[in-house]
Amino acid sequence: MFAKIPERQMHRVRWVLALGWLLIIASLFYDPISYWFTLPENTWSPVSISNVTAQECVKVQGNCIPEVPYAIGAIMFWAFIVPIGVFVIMVMGLEAWRRLCPLSFMSQLPRALGFQRHRKKVDPKTGKTRHELVKVDKNSWLARNHLYLQLVLFFIGIASRILFVNSNRLALGVFLIVTILSAMLVNYLYAGKSWCQYFCPMAPVEQVFGEPRGLLNSAAHTGERQTITQSMCRTVNAEGKEHSACVACQSPCIDIDSERSYWENITKPEYQWLYYSYVGLTVGYFVYPYLFAGNWEYLLSAAWAHQENQLETLFNPGFYIFNQAIPIPKLVAVPLTIGLFGLVGYFAGRKIEKLYKAYRFRKHKLVATEVIRHRIFILCTFFIFNFFFIFGGSNFVRLLPVQLRYLFPLVMAVCSGLWVYRNWSRNPAVYQRESLASRLRKQLSKLKLNVSQFLDGRSLDDLTVDEVYVLAKVLPGFDKEKQLQAYKGILKEALNEGYVDIAGTFEFFRQIRIELNISDEEHGLIMTELEVEHPSVIEISNRKNHEDWLRQESYRQALLDTIVESSRDHPHQAMVLDLFDVMTGKKSFESFNEVLHKLSAEELKQVESIREKYSITPEEEQEILTHSNPNQLWQTMAYTLSAIEHLDAIAQGKEGVSCHIRPIDQQQMAFYEQTFKKFDKDGNNALSMAELHSLLRAVGRSYSSQRVREVMDMITGRPNSESLTFVEFTNLIHRDLADTPEDAMLQRFSFFDTDDSGNISLEELRLCLRDIDTGLSDSDIEEMLKLADTSGDHQLSYEEFCEIFEQFKTVTHPA
């Protein structure tokens, strides 16, 4: 919901909130005005002493503390700003809070001003030096233990509140300024949102109330995936277009998908400490004022927020129980009480978790550990949210008109109840099912199947998760081959985006294999197809998580934007266009650095700045800039079309199978041998029926099983053939690109020119190419059109179509 609000608009809101926060901090040091609102005679003021304090005096350890007019900066911060923050996190979600938080915003000021720590790296191959922003090492102590650190900082923070800063305005002002400076220092030392991710004491609060998802939080795992994250990790270019500013400072990242982060971490022991000890710490914080003062009015009246002698009580008795002072200094009593409550909360939570698991076992209702723990966490959050607003929110309630004071707890109970209802039934399987349904919906839209008769006027995007899976089962034309195509597209997209690695695909996609009736063997063959068709995807998935994918995509887009912007007024237009050609694949990557040397010092500095910002290595840069090379895509398409035509001619009896292979160059032969070995799963130097079927899909031909049997028999010349040798395989797949006659080219053109207009539009190219290769993205196809469109009219004429294929016809054969 709030993730869709434009960044420029949110940026202005953050500035207003940040300035308001700074104004409150300034008032803590000098405020000669606001005390007037607290005068007892000003009964119209909600912060008047006569309205806030229900009794004639507030007693602390049997003695009345003086109630005198006071500046309202501290009480406004503790009784208004802090509760509002908790409410926003739980109701509006982390995506709203992370984009609003003034501290998070201020922590990014070093980045905005260009002051961040860099690290020099030397490429061992070329000897060239690059600089990159320093990120927290994922294997460091901090990365492994940051949640424990944040819990300790939270404990220190709430203990310090009671001891030093609750009512001492000077101490509170210094505390807030030191916090801001610390956040800025951390984000100078480390890139990304390292303060929020690794240090911020409020992070435990954010996770307890914000995970797995807020009441109004949007779902990051459904819908159209894009590089714009839910949080404020985004930037706006000169044209006003938003781009991700993610530098992959943490994985999984709560700012990208809070629910994904929740399910991936829920079984870790630190999450038990997070939820159970947080409940204990918070209860301890609100119970201690009663143990100290001997009554609840001290807490509920917010007298602690303007007690003039707070620092003088540090060595006074820390407890007052049954009208008896216990001689333990407050300086010791506070951390002792809060710490003990935290430990009790932790061990009690673990005990309740075990009891609930045993109860489920006795009832023969076995549930995964993730679900058991999730439900206890949900109850913890529900309890502590309402507990917080009963005590911590009571100060805010007393500032409200009398008519609203009784409505407030009802609103809190309803909001938290709805939150429980929204999250109680969540589990990793539901999350994964929704995520995969979103990907399946996307693949169904690519297959051009007639779905309108089943949708009753709705679109695919309007369908629920269950409706998508039901549609996939009953949709006419969504046969076995289409199911395999859709499954392959889902696999390729998830691998490319770093959502899963090669080793995890088997278990991760088990559920959707059941829905699509795809066997484990077919999964293995499709993975082989992807390895043959898109080796870069397989290689990337072995070393890249989703956050790295976002970082690299962000770099590519930022670099493109910089080049386009520079080309407008550049004195050497041709040189900048050459650079753009490298970016779009019209020229090889080898010419990239040559072109960069021709840039001005200022322009080169911009490129280096983008490299540093996203910590791009030379290897990543080459992969990013050549990953979608349209020239290579056209070459692959030329070969695929030729192979398909050859296969169809054989299958229809229009062309015989020669017993002699046409001349093949060394590069092609190496490719054939490698491909054959990949599909030859059992290593017996022959392709079985299933392996041949998978191979045919890899070259764009999804024949039925019966048709595959006929093709195999025709190729081998043996009825009911069981396998195909390498020579027979090469006869099947190979066709010299130079063999394409004029009538075949006309037929190809007609295949793309679906409206017979004499030109191929982008939409026609997109529809036809997806019939051949469902793995191509919209941006891939757009770049292919740009490469072939020499006239610049955004469509391909027959001459342009022939010209792009002509360059691939020359094949050099060995003598």
C-alpha positions in Angstrom: 0.0 0.0 0.0 2.5 2.6 1.2 5.3 1.2 -1.0 3.5 2.7 -4.0 3.6 6.3 -2.8 6.1 8.2 -4.9 9.6 8.7 -3.4 9.7 12.4 -4.0 6.4 12.8 -2.0 7.7 10.7 0.8 11.0 12.5 0.8 9.2 15.8 1.5 7.2 14.1 4.3 10.5 12.8 5.8 12.0 16.3 5.8 8.9 17.6 7.7 9.1 14.8 10.2 12.9 15.2 10.6 12.6 19.0 11.1 9.8 18.5 13.6 12.0 16.0 15.5 14.9 18.4 15.5 12.6 21.1 16.8 11.5 19.0 19.7 15.2 18.2 20.5 16.0 21.9 20.4 13.2 22.6 22.8 14.8 20.2 25.3 17.7 22.6 25.6 15.8 25.8 25.5 12.0 26.2 25.9 10.7 29.3 27.7 7.1 29.0 26.3 5.6 25.5 26.5 5.5 25.4 30.3 2.6 27.8 30.1 0.4 25.0 28.7 1.0 23.0 31.9 -0.2 25.7 34.3 -2.9 24.2 36.6 -5.3 27.1 35.9 -5.2 26.5 32.1 -7.7 23.7 32.3 -8.4 24.0 28.6 -4.9 22.6 27.9 -4.7 18.8 27.6 -1.2 18.9 29.2 -2.3 21.0 32.2 -1.2 19.5 35.5 -4.8 19.5 36.7 -5.8 17.4 33.7 -2.9 15.0 33.6 -2.7 14.2 37.4 -5.9 12.5 38.7 -4.9 12.8 42.4 -4.0 15.8 44.4 -0.4 14.7 44.5 1.7 11.9 43.1 3.4 9.9 45.8 6.8 8.3 45.4 7.8 6.0 48.3 5.2 7.6 50.5 6.1 11.2 49.7 4.4 13.7 47.4 6.6 14.9 44.6 6.2 18.5 43.7 4.0 19.2 40.6 5.3 22.4 39.0 4.8 23.7 35.5 7.3 22.1 33.1 8.4 22.3 29.4 6.5 19.6 27.5 9.2 18.5 25.1 10.0 15.3 27.0 6.5 14.2 27.7 5.5 14.9 24.0 8.4 12.6 22.9 7.6 9.7 25.3 3.8 9.9 25.5 3.1 10.9 21.9 5.9 10.2 19.4 7.0 6.8 20.7 3.4 5.3 20.9 2.6 6.6 17.4 5.7 4.9 16.1 4.6 1.5 17.6 1.1 2.0 16.1 2.5 2.9 12.6 4.7 -0.2 12.6 2.0 -2.7 13.5 -0.9 -1.1 11.6 0.7 0.5 8.5 3.5 -2.0 8.3 7.3 -1.8 8.1 7.1 -0.4 4.5 5.5 2.7 5.9 7.7 3.0 9.0 11.0 2.5 7.2 10.0 5.3 4.8 8.9 7.7 7.6 11.4 7.1 10.4 13.4 10.3 10.9 16.4 8.5 12.4 16.6 6.2 9.4 16.4 9.3 7.1 19.1 11.1 9.0 21.4 8.1 9.0 21.5 8.4 5.2 22.8 12.0 5.2 26.5 10.9 4.8 25.4 9.0 1.6 23.4 11.9 0.4 26.4 14.2 0.9 28.8 11.8 -0.7 30.8 11.1 2.5 31.1 7.3 2.9 34.0 5.0 3.6 35.6 3.3 0.6 37.8 0.3 0.2 40.4 0.0 -2.6 40.4 -3.3 -4.5 42.9 -4.3 -7.2 41.9 -6.6 -10.0 44.4 -9.4 -9.9 44.0 -10.0 -13.7 44.3 -6.5 -15.0 46.0 -4.8 -12.1 43.4 -2.0 -12.3 42.3 -0.3 -9.1 38.6 0.1 -8.1 37.0 1.5 -5.0 33.8 0.2 -3.4 31.7 1.1 -0.4 32.4 -1.0 2.7 29.6 -3.3 3.7 29.3 -5.4 6.9 31.0 -8.7 6.1 28.3 -11.4 6.1 30.7 -13.8 8.0 31.7 -11.2 10.6 30.8 -11.4 14.3 28.5 -8.4 13.8 26.6 -10.0 10.9 26.1 -13.2 12.9 25.2 -11.6 16.2 23.6 -8.2 15.4 20.2 -9.2 16.8 21.7 -10.0 20.2 23.6 -6.7 20.0 20.4 -4.8 19.2 18.6 -6.5 22.1 21.4 -5.5 24.5 21.3 -1.9 23.2 17.5 -1.9 23.6 17.9 -3.1 27.2 20.5 -0.4 27.9 18.3 2.2 26.3 15.1 1.5 28.4 17.2 1.1 31.6 18.8 4.5 30.8 15.4 6.0 30.3 14.4 5.3 33.8 17.7 6.2 35.3 18.8 9.3 33.4 16.7 10.6 30.5 13.0 10.2 31.2 12.6 13.6 32.9 16.0 15.2 32.5 15.5 17.2 29.4 19.2 18.0 28.9 20.1 14.3 29.2 17.3 13.4 26.8 18.5 16.0 24.3 22.1 14.8 24.5 20.9 11.1 24.2 18.9 11.9 21.1 21.7 13.8 19.5 24.3 11.1 20.2 21.9 8.6 18.7 21.6 10.6 15.5 25.3 11.1 15.3 25.9 7.4 15.9 23.5 6.5 13.1 25.3 8.9 10.7 28.7 7.5 11.8 27.6 3.9 11.2 26.3 4.7 7.7 29.6 6.5 7.0 31.5 3.4 8.0 29.2 0.9 6.2 27.1 1.2 3.1 23.3 0.7 2.8 21.0 0.9 5.8 23.6 -0.7 8.2 22.4 1.4 11.2 18.8 0.1 10.8 19.9 -3.5 10.0 22.7 -4.0 12.5 22.7 -1.4 15.3 19.4 0.4 15.9 18.0 -0.3 19.3 14.5 0.1 17.8 15.1 -2.8 15.4 13.7 -5.4 17.9 10.5 -3.3 18.3 10.2 -3.0 14.5 10.6 -6.8 14.0 8.2 -7.8 16.8 5.4 -5.5 15.6 6.2 -5.4 11.9 6.8 -9.1 11.1 5.5 -11.1 9.3 3.4 -8.3 7.9 1.6 -5.2 9.2 -2.2 -4.8 9.1 -2.1 -2.7 5.9 1.3 -3.9 4.7 1.5 -4.8 1.0 2.7 -8.3 0.0 6.1 -8.1 -1.7 6.0 -11.7 -2.8 2.9 -11.4 -5.0 2.2 -9.2 -8.0 4.6 -7.9 -10.6 8.2 -8.1 -9.3 10.4 -5.1 -9.7 13.6 -3.6 -8.5 11.9 -0.9 -6.4 11.9 -2.1 -2.7 9.2 -1.5 -0.1 11.4 0.8 2.0 13.2 4.1 1.4 16.1 2.3 -0.4 15.3 4.0 -3.6 16.4 7.0 -5.6 15.0 9.3 -8.2 16.9 10.2 -11.4 16.9 13.5 -13.3 13.8 12.5 -15.3 11.9 11.7 -12.1 12.0 7.9 -12.5 12.5 5.8 -9.4 15.2 3.3 -9.1 16.3 0.9 -6.4 19.3 2.1 -4.3 19.8 -1.4 -2.7 23.4 -2.3 -2.2 22.7 -5.7 -0.7 23.8 -4.8 2.9 21.9 -7.7 4.4 20.3 -10.9 3.1 17.5 -11.7 3.6 16.5 -8.1 3.9 13.5 -7.0 5.9 13.2 -3.9 3.7 12.7 -5.9 0.6 10.2 -8.6 1.9 9.6 -8.6 5.6 7.7 -11.9 5.5 10.4 -13.7 3.6 12.9 -12.5 6.2 10.6 -13.7 9.0 10.2 -17.2 7.7 13.9 -17.7 6.8 14.9 -16.7 10.4 12.1 -17.9 12.6 13.8 -21.2 13.5 17.0 -19.5 14.6 17.6 -19.3 18.4 18.0 -15.5 18.3 14.4 -15.1 17.2 13.3 -16.8 20.5 15.4 -14.2 22.4 13.9 -11.5 20.2 10.3 -12.2 20.9 10.2 -13.7 24.4 12.8 -11.5 26.0 11.3 -8.4 24.4 8.0 -9.2 26.1 9.8 -9.6 29.4 11.9 -6.4 29.0 8.9 -4.3 28.1 6.8 -5.7 31.0 9.7 -5.1 33.3 10.0 -1.5 32.1 6.4 -0.7 33.0 6.3 -2.7 36.2 9.4 -1.1 37.7 7.9 2.4 38.3 5.3 0.7 40.5 8.0 -1.2 42.4 9.9 2.0 42.8 7.1 4.4 43.7 4.7 2.0 45.5 1.7 3.0 43.3 0.6 3.0 39.7 -0.2 6.8 39.5 3.4 7.6 39.2 3.5 5.8 35.9 0.0 6.6 34.6 0.3 10.4 35.4 3.6 10.7 33.5 5.1 12.4 36.5 8.3 10.5 35.7 8.5 12.6 32.5 8.9 15.8 34.4 10.3 14.8 37.8 12.9 17.5 38.4 15.1 15.4 40.8 15.5 12.3 38.6 19.3 12.2 38.8 19.2 12.8 42.6 17.3 9.5 43.1 20.0 7.2 41.5 21.3 6.1 44.9 18.0 6.2 46.7 16.3 2.9 47.5 15.3 1.2 44.3 12.2 -0.6 45.6 9.3 0.4 47.7 7.1 -2.7 48.4 4.4 -3.0 51.0 5.3 0.5 52.2 8.8 -0.5 52.9 11.9 0.8 51.2 14.4 -1.8 50.2 18.0 -0.5 50.3 19.1 -1.5 46.9 20.2 1.6 44.9 18.0 2.6 42.1 21.1 2.5 39.9 21.3 -1.3 40.5 17.5 -2.0 40.9 16.5 -0.7 37.4 18.8 -2.9 35.2 18.3 -5.8 37.7 14.5 -5.7 37.4 14.3 -5.2 33.7 17.0 -7.9 33.1 15.2 -10.4 35.3 11.9 -9.8 33.6 13.7 -10.2 30.2 15.1 -13.6 31.3 11.8 -14.7 32.8 10.1 -13.7 29.5 12.6 -15.7 27.5 12.4 -18.9 29.5 8.6 -18.7 29.9 8.2 -18.2 26.2 10.3 -21.3 25.5 8.3 -23.3 28.0 5.0 -22.3 26.5 6.3 -23.2 23.1 7.3 -26.7 24.3 3.9 -27.1 26.0 2.0 -26.1 23.0 4.0 -28.5 20.8 3.4 -31.3 23.3 -0.3 -30.5 23.3 -0.5 -30.7 19.5 1.4 -34.0 19.6 -1.0 -35.5 22.1 -3.9 -34.5 19.9 -2.2 -36.2 16.9 -1.9 -32.8 15.1 1.7 -32.6 14.2 2.7 -29.1 13.1 6.1 -27.9 11.9 8.3 -26.0 14.3 7.9 -22.8 12.2 4.2 -22.9 12.7 4.3 -23.6 16.5 6.8 -20.8 17.0 4.9 -18.4 14.7 1.7 -18.8 16.7 3.4 -18.2 20.0 5.1 -15.2 18.5 1.7 -13.9 17.3 0.3 -14.2 20.8 3.4 -12.4 22.2 3.0 -9.5 19.9 -0.8 -9.2 20.5 -0.2 -9.3 24.3 2.6 -6.8 24.4 0.9 -4.4 22.0 -2.1 -4.1 24.2 0.0 -4.1 27.3 2.1 -1.3 25.9 -0.9 0.9 25.2 -2.6 0.2 28.5 0.5 1.5 30.4 2.7 3.3 27.9 -0.3 4.7 26.0 -2.1 5.8 29.1 -0.1 9.1 29.2 -1.3 9.7 25.6 -4.9 8.8 26.5 -5.0 11.4 29.3 -4.2 14.0 26.7 -7.3 13.2 24.7 -10.8 14.7 25.2 -12.8 12.8 27.8 -15.1 11.3 25.1 -12.2 9.6 23.3 -10.4 8.2 26.4 -12.6 5.0 26.5 -12.6 4.6 22.7 -8.8 4.5 22.5 -8.2 1.1 24.1 -11.1 -0.3 22.0 -9.4 0.9 18.8 -6.1 -0.6 19.9 -7.8 -4.0 20.7 -9.6 -4.0 17.4 -6.5 -3.2 15.4 -4.4 -5.8 17.2 -7.2 -8.4 16.8 -7.4 -7.7 13.1 -3.6 -8.1 12.9 -3.8 -11.5 14.6 -6.6 -12.5 12.2 -4.4 -11.5 9.2 -1.3 -13.3 10.4 -2.5 -16.3 12.5 -2.9 -18.7 9.6 0.3 -17.8 7.9 3.0 -20.4 7.5 6.0 -20.9 5.1 3.9 -23.2 2.8 1.2 -20.6 2.4 3.8 -17.9 1.7 5.6 -20.1 -0.8 2.3 -21.1 -2.4 1.3 -17.4 -2.9 4.7 -16.6 -4.3 4.7 -19.4 -6.8 1.0 -18.6 -7.8 2.2 -15.1 -8.7 4.9 -16.6 -10.9 2.4 -19.1 -12.4 0.0 -16.3 -13.1 2.7 -14.5 -15.1 3.6 -17.6 -17.1 -0.1 -18.3 -17.9 -0.4 -14.8 -19.4 2.6 -15.5 -21.6 1.1 -18.7 -23.1 -1.7 -16.8 -24.9 -4.4 -19.3 -23.7 -8.0 -18.5 -23.9 -8.8 -17.8 -20.2 -11.5 -15.2 -20.6 -14.3 -17.8 -20.5 -13.3 -18.8 -17.0 -12.7 -15.3 -15.5 -16.2 -13.8 -15.7 -14.9 -10.4 -16.8 -11.9 -10.4 -14.4 -8.2 -10.5 -15.3 -5.6 -13.0 -14.2 -4.3 -10.5 -11.7 -7.7 -10.5 -10.0 -7.7 -14.2 -9.3 -7.0 -15.5 -5.8 -4.1 -18.0 -5.2 -6.5 -21.0 -5.2 -8.3 -19.8 -8.3 -5.0 -19.6 -10.2 -4.1 -23.2 -9.3 -7.7 -24.4 -10.2 -7.5 -22.5 -13.5 -4.2 -24.2 -14.3 -5.9 -27.6 -13.8 -9.1 -27.0 -15.9 -7.8 -24.6 -18.6 -8.3 -26.1 -22.1 -5.0 -26.1 -24.0 -2.9 -26.0 -20.8 -1.6 -29.5 -21.6 1.5 -31.3 -20.5 3.8 -29.4 -22.8 2.4 -26.0 -21.7 2.7 -27.0 -18.1 6.4 -27.8 -18.6 6.9 -24.5 -20.4 5.2 -22.6 -17.5 7.3 -24.5 -15.0 10.5 -23.8 -16.8 9.6 -20.1 -16.9 9.0 -20.1 -13.2 12.3 -21.8 -12.5 14.3 -19.5 -14.8 12.8 -16.3 -13.2 13.3 -17.5 -9.6 16.9 -18.5 -10.3 17.7 -15.3 -12.2 16.3 -13.2 -9.4 18.3 -15.1 -6.7 15.2 -16.3 -4.8 16.6 -19.8 -4.8 19.9 -21.5 -5.7 20.4 -24.6 -7.8 20.6 -26.9 -4.8 17.4 -25.7 -3.3 15.2 -25.9 -6.4 14.1 -29.5 -5.9 12.5 -28.9 -2.5 11.5 -25.2 -3.1 9.4 -26.1 -6.1 8.0 -29.4 -4.9 4.5 -27.9 -4.2 4.0 -26.4 -7.6 5.2 -29.6 -9.2 2.4 -31.3 -7.5 -0.1 -28.6 -8.7 1.2 -28.9 -12.3 1.6 -32.7 -12.2 5.3 -32.6 -13.0 7.5 -35.5 -12.0 10.8 -35.2 -10.2 12.5 -36.6 -13.3 10.9 -33.9 -15.5 12.2 -31.3 -13.1 15.8 -32.6 -13.6 15.4 -32.5 -17.4 14.0 -29.0 -17.3 17.0 -27.9 -15.1 19.2 -29.4 -17.8 17.3 -27.5 -20.5 17.9 -24.2 -18.6 21.6 -25.1 -18.2 21.8 -25.5 -22.0 19.6 -22.6 -23.0 20.6 -20.1 -20.3 23.9 -21.1 -18.8 24.4 -17.6 -17.4 21.3 -18.0 -15.2 22.6 -21.2 -13.7 26.0 -19.7 -13.1 24.5 -16.6 -11.5 22.2 -18.5 -9.2 25.2 -20.3 -7.6 26.7 -17.0 -6.4 23.9 -14.5 -6.1 21.1 -13.9 -3.7 18.0 -11.8 -4.4 19.6 -8.7 -2.8 22.7 -9.0 -5.1 20.3 -9.3 -8.0 18.7 -6.0 -7.0 22.0 -4.4 -6.5 23.3 -5.4 -10.0 20.0 -4.4 -11.7 20.1 -1.1 -9.9 23.7 -0.5 -11.2 22.8 -1.4 -14.8 19.9 1.0 -14.7 21.8 3.8 -13.0 24.6 3.5 -15.6 22.2 3.6 -18.5 20.5 6.7 -17.1 23.9 8.4 -16.6 24.9 7.6 -20.2 21.6 8.8 -21.7 21.8 12.0 -19.6 25.4 12.6 -20.7 24.6 12.1 -24.4 22.2 15.0 -24.6 24.8 17.8 -24.5 28.0 15.9 -25.1 30.4 17.4 -27.6 31.3 14.0 -28.9 27.9 12.4 -29.6 29.3 9.5 -31.5 31.5 8.4 -28.6 28.6 8.5 -26.1 26.5 6.6 -28.5 29.2 4.0 -28.8 29.1 3.6 -25.0 25.3 3.2 -25.2 25.8 0.5 -27.9 28.0 -1.4 -25.5 25.3 -1.1 -22.8 22.7 -2.4 -25.2 24.8 -5.2 -26.6 25.4 -3.8 -30.1 29.2 -3.8 -29.4 31.3 -6.2 -27.5 32.2 -5.7 -23.9 35.9 -5.4 -24.8 35.2 -2.0 -26.3 33.6 -0.8 -23.0 36.8 0.4 -21.3 38.1 1.9 -24.5 35.0 4.1 -24.7 35.3 5.0 -21.0 38.7 6.4 -21.6 37.2 8.9 -24.0 34.9 10.3 -21.4 35.7 13.6 -19.7 37.0 13.5 -16.1 33.7 14.6 -14.7 31.8 11.9 -16.7 34.2 9.2 -15.7 33.9 10.3 -12.1 30.2 9.7 -12.4 30.7 6.2 -13.7 33.2 5.5 -10.9 30.8 6.9 -8.4 28.0 4.5 -9.5 30.5 1.6 -9.5 31.5 2.4 -5.9 27.9 3.0 -4.8 26.9 -0.5 -5.8 30.2 -2.2 -5.1 30.5 -3.6 -8.7 33.4 -5.9 -9.4 34.8 -6.2 -13.0 33.4 -9.7 -13.3 29.9 -8.5 -12.2 30.2 -5.5 -14.6 30.9 -7.8 -17.6 28.0 -10.1 -16.7 25.6 -7.3 -16.1 26.4 -5.5 -19.4 26.4 -8.6 -21.6 23.8 -10.7 -19.9 21.1 -9.5 -22.3 23.1 -9.0 -25.4 20.5 -8.7 -28.2 23.1 -9.7 -30.9 23.6 -13.0 -29.1 19.8 -13.4 -28.7 19.2 -12.9 -32.4 22.0 -15.4 -33.2 20.4 -18.0 -30.8 17.1 -17.3 -32.4 18.4 -17.8 -35.9 19.8 -21.2 -34.9 16.7 -22.2 -33.1 14.4 -21.3 -36.0 16.6 -23.2 -38.4 16.6 -26.3 -36.1 12.8 -26.1 -35.6 12.3 -25.9 -39.4 14.6 -28.9 -39.8 12.8 -30.9 -37.2 9.4 -30.1 -38.6 10.5 -31.1 -42.1 11.8 -34.4 -40.8 8.7 -35.1 -38.7 6.4 -34.3 -41.7 8.4 -36.3 -44.1 9.4 -33.3 -46.2 13.1 -33.8 -45.6 15.0 -36.9 -45.1 17.6 -37.7 -42.5 21.0 -37.7 -44.0 23.5 -40.4 -42.8 26.3 -37.9 -43.2 26.6 -34.8 -41.0 27.2 -31.5 -42.8 30.5 -29.8 -42.0 30.4 -28.5 -38.4 32.9 -26.0 -37.1 34.8 -26.8 -33.9 32.8 -24.4 -31.8 29.5 -25.9 -32.8 30.9 -29.4 -32.3 32.0 -28.6 -28.8 28.6 -27.2 -28.1 26.9 -30.4 -29.4 29.1 -32.6 -27.3 28.5 -30.6 -24.2 24.7 -30.5 -24.8 24.6 -34.2 -25.5 26.4 -35.0 -22.2 24.1 -32.8 -20.2 21.0 -34.5 -21.5 22.5 -37.9 -21.3 21.6 -38.2 -17.6 22.6 -41.8 -17.1 25.9 -41.4 -19.0 25.3 -44.4 -21.4 26.2 -42.3 -24.5 22.6 -42.4 -25.7 19.5 -40.3 -25.3 16.4 -42.0 -24.0 12.8 -41.1 -25.1 12.4 -38.8 -22.0 15.8 -37.2 -22.6 15.1 -36.6 -26.3 11.7 -35.1 -25.3 13.5 -32.6 -23.0 16.1 -31.9 -25.7 13.3 -31.0 -28.2 11.8 -28.6 -25.7 15.2 -27.0 -25.3 15.2 -26.1 -29.0 11.7 -24.8 -28.9 9.7 -27.8 -30.1 7.2 -29.2 -27.6 6.0 -32.3 -29.4 3.6 -34.8 -27.9 5.0 -38.0 -26.6 3.6 -39.9 -29.6 5.2 -37.3 -32.0 8.5 -37.7 -30.3 8.3 -41.4 -30.7 7.7 -41.0 -34.5 10.6 -38.5 -34.8 12.9 -40.9 -33.0 11.9 -43.8 -35.2 12.4 -41.7 -38.4 15.9 -40.6 -37.2 17.2 -44.0 -36.2 15.4 -45.9 -38.9 14.4 -48.4 -36.3 10.8 -49.0 -35.0 10.2 -48.4 -31.3 13.7 -47.1 -30.8 14.8 -46.9 -27.2 17.7 -44.5 -27.6 19.5 -42.1 -29.9 23.3 -42.1 -30.5 25.5 -39.0 -30.7 25.8 -39.2 -34.5 22.0 -39.5 -34.8 21.5 -36.7 -32.3 23.8 -34.4 -34.4 21.9 -35.3 -37.6 18.7 -34.3 -35.8 19.8 -31.0 -34.4 22.3 -29.6 -36.9 21.5 -27.4 -39.9 23.8 -24.9 -41.5 22.4 -21.4 -41.1 23.5 -20.7 -44.7 21.0 -23.2 -45.9 18.0 -20.9 -45.3 16.4 -20.2 -48.7 14.4 -17.1 -49.7 11.0 -18.8 -49.3 11.9 -20.0 -45.8 12.8 -16.4 -44.9 9.4 -15.2 -46.2 7.8 -17.9 -44.2 9.7 -16.8 -41.1 8.7 -13.2 -41.6 5.0 -14.1 -42.0 5.2 -16.1 -38.8 6.2 -12.9 -37.0 4.0 -10.5 -39.0 0.7 -11.7 -37.6 -1.4 -8.8 -38.9 0.0 -9.0 -42.4 1.0 -5.3 -42.3 4.4 -5.8 -43.9 6.1 -4.8 -40.7 6.8 -6.6 -37.4 5.8 -4.5 -34.3 7.2 -4.9 -30.8 4.1 -6.6 -29.6 4.2 -9.1 -32.6 7.9 -9.8 -31.9 7.1 -10.3 -28.2 4.3 -12.7 -28.8 6.1 -14.9 -31.3 9.4 -15.0 -29.5 7.7 -16.1 -26.3 6.2 -19.0 -28.3 9.7 -20.0 -29.1 11.4 -19.1 -25.8 9.3 -18.2 -22.7 12.4 -17.3 -20.9 12.9 -14.0 -22.7 12.0 -10.9 -20.7 10.3 -7.8 -22.1 13.6 -5.8 -21.9 15.4 -8.6 -23.9 12.9 -8.4 -26.7 12.9 -4.6 -26.7 16.7 -4.6 -27.1 16.4 -7.1 -29.9 14.0 -4.8 -31.8 16.3 -1.8 -31.3 19.3 -3.7 -32.7 17.5 -4.8 -35.9 15.5 -1.6 -36.4 18.0 0.4 -38.5 15.4 2.8 -39.7 14.4 3.8 -36.2 10.6 3.5 -36.8 10.2 1.0 -33.9 9.2 -1.9 -36.2 11.0 -4.3 -38.5 10.5 -4.3 -42.3 11.2 -7.5 -44.3 14.6 -6.0 -45.4 15.6 -5.3 -41.8 14.4 -8.8 -40.8 16.6 -10.4 -43.5 19.5 -8.2 -42.7 19.7 -9.2 -39.1 19.7 -12.9 -40.1 22.1 -12.4 -43.0 25.0 -11.7 -40.6 24.7 -15.2 -39.1 24.8 -17.1 -42.4 28.5 -17.2 -42.9 29.9 -20.3 -41.3 33.6 -21.1 -41.5 34.2 -24.8 -41.6 37.5 -26.5 -41.0 39.3 -27.7 -44.1 
